[in-house]
Amino acid sequence: MFKNRHISNKLQKISASSKVVLITGARQVGKSTILQNTFPNLPLITFDPDTDIRGAKADPGLFLKDHPAPIILDEIQYVPQLLSHIKRIVDQSSDRPQYLLTGSQNLAMLSSVAESMAGRVIILPMGPMTIYEQMDCVSQPTWLERYLENPSTLISFVVGTLTIASPLELIWRGGMPGYLETPNDVLHDSIASYIQTYIQRDIRALENIQDIEGFTDFFGIMAGLTAQEINYNQLGREIDVAGVRAKKWVALLKQNYQWKDIPAYDGNTIKRISQKKKGYLTDTGIACYLQHISSPEALRSNPKRGALFETYIVNMIDTLLSAFPFTTKLYHWRSGNNAEVDLVIALDNKLYPIEIKMQSTLNKYDARGLKAFRETYQNNTVTIMPGLIIYAGSDCYRIDEETIALPWNCKVL
């Protein structure tokens, strides 16, 4: 059964006025499904890396003539030749021919097509499902909307928590829509098949990697490094490859939306801070599989559970932000003496610092990173807003005057 996604309303609004819309994200996050359900009367053609579907590669102009807009073109990265022809059609048309595209590779990273659709396409990123999507709650306001509107009133809007499963089970299962109904005892078999297809088809379509075993091991190491700052030279030594190759392999993971990284915030302060990016796997179910975590119960005692909880929350926040009508920027922060803030949202010359902790109770000591961040930039030109600690408890309350404790699964009015 189709479940509305966070970007559903935004998709409907922008498609009413845009000639080209591109939904991007990893394989099987639901890109074509949302388009089919939003536009049930439009034809859909799915492209393949090995087969020239209806001659689209051989003669893209003729293909588009035989398949006029409006139309849904799925996995457009396999036929990049179409993009320049679509550009020509939309530039020459006075009406609104509409192309609804999906892509499982970041087209901006493909030099051959990077500028083909610049300024002509609206891109909507899409990730694995959040708890709110799984429970059909996307039509309601989110805690993130309330927080960015006015942190001081956030607590008054919180009305409880959503109950679908424990955070351990949600982390272990991940958010791929196709696996929501898969029993726990066969879930990892499904994920294994997903990864095999991903490496054999998608990665090899981009790069003729001879050392597939080495790349697979690398993918597993990246899962173990989720929610950490990345040192590429050290990472290369872990798998006995050069740092340059490690960077290249990370780029391949990013290009296929399996990995994201977040830059460090410095704010031009004279204090010494880290400049390393912090990286995250985009689905915690895949991360648990790659780390050989056999069950939610096994995750409970695993030393990686805090990092995986942070990964789950960061991915959820990124997904929630993608549905907003405005643009934000995400950072992390670490000082020279290792004070840190997991996530900093920048919006309208304001900074919203967020800490993420997988524990059921909090105290003032847990806010030390937020306090250090505020003290570091108290005389800066930006405004530091009250911070959040997202945690695995059930109550929303003030830890101190500038810090709010927020349940990871809270619901708001």
Stockholm file with secondary structure:
# STOCKHOLM 1.0

chainA/1-413         MFKNRHISNKLQKISASSKVVLITGARQVGKSTILQNTFPNLPLITFDPDTDIRGAKADPGLFLKDHPAPIILDEIQYVPQLLSHIKRIVDQSSDRPQYLLTGSQNLAMLSSVAESMAGRVIILPMGPMTIYEQMDCVSQPTWLERYLENPSTLISFVVGTLTIASPLELIWRGGMPGYLETPNDVLHDSIASYIQTYIQRDIRALENIQDIEGFTDFFGIMAGLTAQEINYNQLGREIDVAGVRAKKWVALLKQNYQWKDIPAYDGNTIKRISQKKKGYLTDTGIACYLQHISSPEALRSNPKRGALFETYIVNMIDTLLSAFPFTTKLYHWRSGNNAEVDLVIALDNKLYPIEIKMQSTLNKYDARGLKAFRETYQNNTVTIMPGLIIYAGSDCYRIDEETIALPWNCKVL
#=GR chainA/1-413 SS CCCCCTTHHHHHHHHTTCSEEEEECSTTSSHHHHHHHHSTTSCEEECCSSSCGGGTTTCHHHHHHHSCSSEEEESGGGCTHHHHHHHHHHHHCSSCCCEEEEESSCGGGCTTTTTTTTTTCEEEECCSCCHHHHTTCTTSCCHHHHHHHCGGGHHHHEEEECCSSCHHHHHHHCCCGGGTTSCHHHHHHHHHHHHHHIIIIIIHHHCCCSCHHHHHHHHHHHHHTTTEECCHHHHHHHTTCCHHHHHHHHHHHHHTTSEEEECBCCTTCSSCBCCCCEEEESCHHHHHHHTTCCSHHHHHTCTTHHHHHHHHHHHHHHHHHHTSSSCCEEEEEEBTTCCEEEEEEEETTEEEEEEEECCSCCCGGGGHHHHHHHHHTTTSSSEECCEEEEESSSCCEEEETTEEEEETTEEEC
#=GC SS_cons         CCCCCTTHHHHHHHHTTCSEEEEECSTTSSHHHHHHHHSTTSCEEECCSSSCGGGTTTCHHHHHHHSCSSEEEESGGGCTHHHHHHHHHHHHCSSCCCEEEEESSCGGGCTTTTTTTTTTCEEEECCSCCHHHHTTCTTSCCHHHHHHHCGGGHHHHEEEECCSSCHHHHHHHCCCGGGTTSCHHHHHHHHHHHHHHIIIIIIHHHCCCSCHHHHHHHHHHHHHTTTEECCHHHHHHHTTCCHHHHHHHHHHHHHTTSEEEECBCCTTCSSCBCCCCEEEESCHHHHHHHTTCCSHHHHHTCTTHHHHHHHHHHHHHHHHHHTSSSCCEEEEEEBTTCCEEEEEEEETTEEEEEEEECCSCCCGGGGHHHHHHHHHTTTSSSEECCEEEEESSSCCEEEETTEEEEETTEEEC
//
